[in-house]
């Protein structure tokens, strides 16, 4: 018996979400008293990442390393993960609630005829059954759900579990079942994307997000300066209104129709705090809000609130952060 964690990779390297998923799996496996297995799918070079999975708590690594897994192909990945579940007799399967994970998890659950709890912020065990806490109604409430059968399929929200080392001498085994490329209906010809200097908003340690209070796209330099002062682990985020106006790209959108983030530190600048935006960031560890309206809903969620003109507050905040970093 085991808990199985899906380790997501990109371009032959583990993503931060993979380490968080393994950490969550380690917690659940210890609670159930079973071993933790990790399934890693990727190009041949991905085999060099197996040691890291053991360092973060995996007892066993099922490795699928071939060109078939170099890019995410839904049929290939779901078939391989289901095979790993059956090979490990898994009581639970944990995947990251990333863009890839949100597509893969329901496919795996459907093949296994299993229950699925997506975007879970907490997982546990009660009366021998796996449980999960997840948001509902746009994040207005959090529900605790329990699984009737096994395996339980769980999509864990990024940053819900911070990656922690729990070294194991992991056994590495080749996945026994591999899809036949000729039988796959989908073929990835090319994967293209814009390379950015800043980290992805869903994985960043710090997020500086802006809303309509910035008034114009030209004013975004205020947030860029603040992000630069905070350091290279800082990403830029945006509200839906900003993205709809064409000021920022959609991959920076935070909220119900964008990305769900839970960084240790989140700045909400000129964002009123509509429920759709709160659904995407309210689980951040520390929220700092800057808004000139003292009645803005964002202040009900924020840990620290600054009531003032952002065009005065943000430059001063940037200056003080630079001073602190230079002194440190």
C-alpha positions as CSV (number, residue, x, y, z in Angstrom):
1,X,0.0,0.0,0.0
2,X,1.2,3.5,-0.6
3,X,0.4,7.1,-1.3
4,X,1.4,8.2,-4.9
5,X,2.6,11.7,-5.6
6,X,2.9,13.0,-9.2
7,X,6.1,14.9,-9.7
8,X,5.6,17.5,-12.4
9,X,8.5,18.5,-14.6
10,X,9.2,21.0,-17.4
11,X,12.0,20.9,-19.9
12,X,13.6,18.0,-18.0
13,X,13.7,19.6,-14.6
14,X,11.4,19.3,-11.6
15,X,9.1,22.2,-10.9
16,X,8.7,23.6,-7.5
17,X,5.1,22.2,-7.5
18,X,6.7,18.7,-7.6
19,X,8.5,19.1,-4.4
20,X,5.4,20.6,-2.7
21,X,3.4,17.6,-3.9
22,X,5.9,15.1,-2.5
23,X,5.9,17.0,0.8
24,X,2.1,16.8,1.0
25,X,2.4,13.1,0.1
26,X,4.9,12.5,2.8
27,X,2.5,14.0,5.4
28,X,-0.4,11.8,4.2
29,X,1.7,8.7,3.9
30,X,3.0,9.1,7.5
31,X,-0.5,9.6,8.7
32,X,-1.7,6.4,7.0
33,X,1.4,4.4,7.9
34,X,2.3,3.5,4.3
35,X,5.2,4.3,2.0
36,X,5.3,7.3,-0.4
37,X,5.9,6.6,-4.0
38,X,6.5,9.3,-6.6
39,X,5.8,8.9,-10.3
40,X,8.1,11.0,-12.6
41,X,7.4,11.3,-16.3
42,X,9.7,13.1,-18.7
43,X,12.4,13.0,-21.3
44,X,15.5,10.7,-20.8
45,X,17.4,13.4,-19.0
46,X,14.7,13.5,-16.3
47,X,16.4,10.5,-14.6
48,X,18.9,12.8,-13.0
49,X,16.1,14.3,-10.9
50,X,15.1,11.2,-9.0
51,X,17.6,11.8,-6.2
52,X,15.8,15.0,-5.4
53,X,12.5,13.2,-4.9
54,X,14.1,11.0,-2.3
55,X,15.5,14.0,-0.6
56,X,12.0,15.4,-0.2
57,X,10.5,12.2,1.2
58,X,9.8,9.7,-1.5
59,X,10.5,6.0,-0.5
60,X,10.1,4.8,-4.1
61,X,10.3,6.5,-7.5
62,X,8.5,5.1,-10.6
63,X,10.3,6.5,-13.5
64,X,8.9,6.9,-17.0
65,X,11.8,8.5,-19.0
66,X,11.3,8.6,-22.8
67,X,10.7,11.0,-25.6
68,X,7.0,10.1,-25.3
69,X,6.8,11.9,-22.0
70,X,9.0,14.9,-23.0
71,X,5.9,17.0,-23.5
72,X,2.6,16.7,-21.7
73,X,0.3,14.5,-23.7
74,X,-2.9,13.8,-21.8
75,X,-3.5,10.2,-22.9
76,X,0.1,9.2,-22.3
77,X,0.4,10.8,-18.9
78,X,-3.0,9.6,-17.6
79,X,-2.3,6.0,-18.8
80,X,1.1,6.1,-17.1
81,X,-0.2,7.5,-13.8
82,X,-3.1,5.0,-13.6
83,X,-0.5,2.2,-14.2
84,X,1.6,3.6,-11.3
85,X,-1.4,3.7,-9.0
86,X,-2.2,0.1,-9.7
87,X,1.4,-1.0,-9.4
88,X,1.8,0.7,-6.0
89,X,-1.7,-0.2,-4.8
90,X,-2.1,3.4,-3.9
91,X,-4.7,4.5,-1.3
92,X,-4.4,8.1,-2.5
93,X,-3.0,10.0,-5.5
94,X,-1.7,13.6,-5.1
95,X,-1.2,16.0,-8.0
96,X,-0.4,19.7,-8.0
97,X,-3.3,22.0,-8.8
98,X,-1.2,23.6,-11.6
99,X,-2.5,24.0,-15.1
100,X,-1.1,20.6,-16.0
101,X,-2.4,19.0,-12.8
102,X,-5.9,20.4,-13.2
103,X,-6.1,18.8,-16.6
104,X,-4.5,15.5,-15.6
105,X,-6.3,14.9,-12.2
106,X,-9.8,14.4,-13.6
107,X,-8.6,12.1,-16.3
108,X,-6.9,9.9,-13.8
109,X,-9.9,10.0,-11.5
110,X,-12.2,9.0,-14.4
111,X,-10.0,6.1,-15.4
112,X,-9.9,4.8,-11.8
113,X,-13.6,5.6,-11.2
114,X,-12.4,7.4,-8.1
115,X,-13.4,10.6,-6.3
116,X,-11.6,13.8,-6.9
117,X,-11.0,16.8,-4.6
118,X,-9.4,19.6,-6.6
119,X,-7.6,22.7,-5.3
120,X,-7.2,21.2,-1.8
121,X,-5.6,23.4,0.8
122,X,-5.3,20.7,3.4
123,X,-5.4,16.9,3.4
124,X,-5.7,14.4,6.2
125,X,-7.3,11.3,7.5
126,X,-10.4,10.8,9.7
127,X,-11.8,7.5,10.8
128,X,-9.5,5.8,8.3
129,X,-10.8,7.8,5.3
130,X,-8.8,10.4,3.4
131,X,-10.2,13.9,3.8
132,X,-9.5,17.2,2.0
133,X,-10.4,20.9,2.7
134,X,-11.1,22.8,-0.5
135,X,-12.7,26.1,-1.4
136,X,-16.3,26.4,-2.8
137,X,-18.6,29.1,-4.1
138,X,-15.7,31.2,-5.4
139,X,-13.7,30.8,-2.2
140,X,-16.5,32.2,0.0
141,X,-16.5,29.0,2.1
142,X,-14.1,26.0,2.7
143,X,-15.5,22.5,2.7
144,X,-14.1,19.4,4.3
145,X,-14.9,16.3,2.1
146,X,-14.2,12.7,2.8
147,X,-13.7,9.9,0.3
148,X,-15.9,6.9,0.3
149,X,-13.5,4.7,-1.6
150,X,-9.9,4.2,-2.7
151,X,-7.9,5.6,-4.2
152,X,-8.6,9.2,-3.4
153,X,-7.5,11.6,-6.1
154,X,-6.3,15.0,-4.7
155,X,-5.2,18.2,-6.5
156,X,-3.3,20.2,-4.0
157,X,-3.1,24.0,-4.3
158,X,0.3,25.4,-4.9
159,X,2.0,26.7,-1.7
160,X,-0.6,24.9,0.5
161,X,2.4,22.7,1.6
162,X,5.8,24.3,1.6
163,X,8.5,22.0,0.2
164,X,10.5,20.4,3.1
165,X,13.3,17.9,3.0
166,X,12.7,14.5,4.5
167,X,15.6,12.5,3.1
168,X,15.0,8.9,2.1
169,X,17.2,6.4,0.1
170,X,14.5,6.1,-2.6
171,X,14.3,3.0,-4.7
172,X,14.2,3.9,-8.4
173,X,12.2,1.6,-10.7
174,X,11.3,1.9,-14.4
175,X,7.5,2.2,-14.9
176,X,6.4,-1.2,-16.2
177,X,3.6,0.2,-18.4
178,X,4.5,2.6,-21.2
179,X,2.1,4.0,-23.8
180,X,2.5,3.1,-27.4
181,X,3.2,6.4,-29.2
182,X,1.5,5.1,-32.3
183,X,-1.8,4.7,-30.4
184,X,-1.9,8.2,-29.0
185,X,-4.5,10.5,-30.5
186,X,-2.6,13.7,-29.6
187,X,0.9,14.6,-30.8
188,X,2.8,17.6,-29.6
189,X,4.6,19.2,-32.6
190,X,6.0,22.2,-30.8
191,X,5.8,23.8,-27.4
192,X,6.3,27.6,-27.6
193,X,6.2,30.1,-24.8
194,X,7.6,33.4,-23.9
195,X,10.6,33.2,-21.6
196,X,10.4,35.6,-18.7
197,X,12.9,37.0,-16.3
198,X,10.5,36.8,-13.4
199,X,9.1,33.5,-11.9
200,X,5.7,32.3,-12.7
201,X,3.1,34.0,-10.5
202,X,1.8,30.7,-9.2
203,X,5.2,29.6,-7.9
204,X,6.8,32.9,-6.8
205,X,7.8,33.6,-3.2
206,X,6.5,37.1,-3.5
207,X,3.7,38.5,-5.7
208,X,3.2,42.2,-6.4
209,X,-0.3,42.5,-8.0
210,X,-2.0,45.6,-9.4
211,X,-5.5,46.6,-10.2
212,X,-7.5,49.4,-11.8
213,X,-6.2,51.8,-9.2
214,X,-3.1,52.1,-11.3
215,X,-5.2,53.9,-13.9
216,X,-3.0,53.1,-16.9
217,X,-0.6,50.5,-18.2
218,X,2.2,53.1,-18.2
219,X,2.0,53.3,-14.4
220,X,3.0,49.6,-14.1
221,X,6.6,50.7,-13.8
222,X,5.8,51.5,-10.1
223,X,5.1,47.8,-9.5
224,X,8.1,46.7,-11.5
225,X,10.3,48.9,-9.4
226,X,8.8,47.5,-6.2
227,X,9.3,43.9,-7.5
228,X,12.9,44.6,-8.4
229,X,13.5,46.0,-4.9
230,X,12.0,42.9,-3.3
231,X,14.3,40.6,-5.3
232,X,14.4,38.0,-8.1
233,X,11.9,35.7,-6.4
234,X,9.2,38.3,-7.0
235,X,6.5,37.9,-9.7
236,X,4.0,40.5,-11.1
237,X,0.3,39.7,-10.9
238,X,-2.8,41.5,-12.1
239,X,-6.6,41.6,-11.5
240,X,-9.0,40.5,-14.1
241,X,-10.0,44.1,-14.9
242,X,-6.4,44.9,-15.7
243,X,-6.0,41.9,-18.0
244,X,-9.4,42.6,-19.7
245,X,-8.2,46.2,-20.4
246,X,-5.1,44.8,-22.1
247,X,-2.6,46.3,-19.7
248,X,-1.1,42.9,-18.7
249,X,-0.9,39.4,-20.1
250,X,-3.4,36.7,-19.0
251,X,-0.7,34.5,-17.5
252,X,-0.3,37.2,-14.8
253,X,-4.0,37.2,-13.8
254,X,-4.8,36.2,-10.2
255,X,-8.3,35.2,-9.3
256,X,-11.2,32.8,-9.9
257,X,-10.7,32.9,-13.7
258,X,-6.9,33.3,-13.5
259,X,-4.3,31.6,-11.3
260,X,-4.6,30.6,-7.7
261,X,-1.6,31.7,-5.7
262,X,-0.5,31.3,-2.1
263,X,2.9,32.9,-1.7
264,X,4.4,33.8,1.7
265,X,4.0,37.5,0.8
266,X,1.4,39.1,-1.5
267,X,1.0,42.8,-2.3
268,X,-2.4,44.0,-3.6
269,X,-1.9,47.5,-5.0
270,X,-4.9,49.4,-6.2
271,X,-7.1,46.3,-6.0
272,X,-10.5,46.7,-4.4
273,X,-10.9,43.1,-3.5
274,X,-13.7,41.6,-5.5
275,X,-14.6,38.1,-4.4
276,X,-13.3,36.7,-7.7
277,X,-9.9,38.1,-7.0
278,X,-9.9,37.0,-3.4
279,X,-10.6,33.5,-4.5
280,X,-7.2,33.4,-6.1
281,X,-5.1,34.8,-3.3
282,X,-6.7,34.8,0.1
283,X,-4.6,31.8,1.2
284,X,-1.4,33.8,0.9
285,X,0.5,33.7,4.1
286,X,0.8,37.5,4.5
287,X,-1.2,40.1,2.5
288,X,-0.3,43.7,2.2
289,X,-2.9,46.0,0.7
290,X,-2.5,49.5,-0.6
291,X,-5.7,51.4,-1.5
292,X,-7.0,54.9,-1.1
293,X,-10.5,53.7,-0.2
294,X,-10.6,52.8,3.5
295,X,-13.8,50.8,2.8
296,X,-12.2,48.6,0.1
297,X,-13.1,44.9,0.7
298,X,-9.4,43.9,0.3
299,X,-8.7,45.4,3.8
300,X,-10.9,42.7,5.4
301,X,-8.6,40.0,4.1
302,X,-5.2,41.9,4.4
303,X,-2.8,41.4,7.2
304,X,-1.5,44.9,6.7
305,X,-3.3,47.7,5.1
306,X,-2.1,51.1,3.9
307,X,-4.8,53.7,3.2
308,X,-3.4,56.2,0.8
309,X,-2.6,57.2,-2.7
310,X,-0.6,54.4,-4.3
311,X,1.3,56.9,-6.5
312,X,2.8,58.2,-3.3
313,X,2.9,55.1,-1.1
314,X,4.5,52.6,-3.6
315,X,7.6,54.7,-4.5
316,X,8.2,55.4,-0.8
317,X,7.7,51.7,0.0
318,X,10.2,50.8,-2.8
319,X,12.7,53.2,-1.5
320,X,12.6,51.9,2.1
321,X,12.9,48.3,0.9
322,X,15.9,49.2,-1.1
323,X,17.5,50.8,2.0
324,X,16.8,47.8,4.1
325,X,18.3,45.4,1.6
326,X,21.4,47.5,1.1
327,X,21.9,47.7,4.9
328,X,21.4,43.9,5.2
